[in-house]
Amino acid sequence: MSPIVAELLSRASTLHDHIAPLVVVTQSLAVFEFIHAALGLVKSNPFITAIQVLSRLIVVWLVSEKYESAAHSPYYATLILAWSLSEVGRYPFYVNQLLNSPSFMALWARYSFFVILYPLGVFSELQLIFASLPHNAPWPWVDMSAWSLRDLFFLAVIPLYGPGLIMLYSRLLASRRKVLGNDFIGSKGREEMRKIHEAKLRSPRQRQN
């Protein structure tokens, strides 16, 4: 292993020691995302938002904060990277909505960043969950003595990630096609944004006339 890779893995494995309190607070406050979606303050699907928030809370409170093997896994770093960049793409879009100041770049980021970040986040969550399970014990159907109810719950949850990812990812892709169109650059969204800006420019002129 090259020194650079070794250093990166070392830093990734100790990230939890430096940012864990901040992650706990910010992810716990994410419950407001569901509240905002449920109240219609943002144009997000409340069901999808609830699943995403609940998944994050479970991983934070019941996995990374309870098990050293998960907290010091390098996948903790990739998880935080995926979560953080996804918020970078979403929150400017929400601010523009509230200020009635649409931006194509914010729109594109909101409906494009997830294409890579969502699978990365799900994969990282699975790796942390797996790291928190017993590794030096037989499978529970052979000997359950080393497996707690919590372990059995997460072992049962792991197979559900695949269908859940497919369902939510498909809905997100459908939303992207609806807003941005089928191409990478989002021609449909760009055209809609151009019309909105032109309408805003015409409005003051119409009032003056």
Summary of the structure (lengths in Angstrom):
residues: 209
radius of gyration: 21.0
end to end distance: 71.6
largest distance: 82.4
contacts: 562
relative contact order: 0.09
helix: 77%
strand: 0%
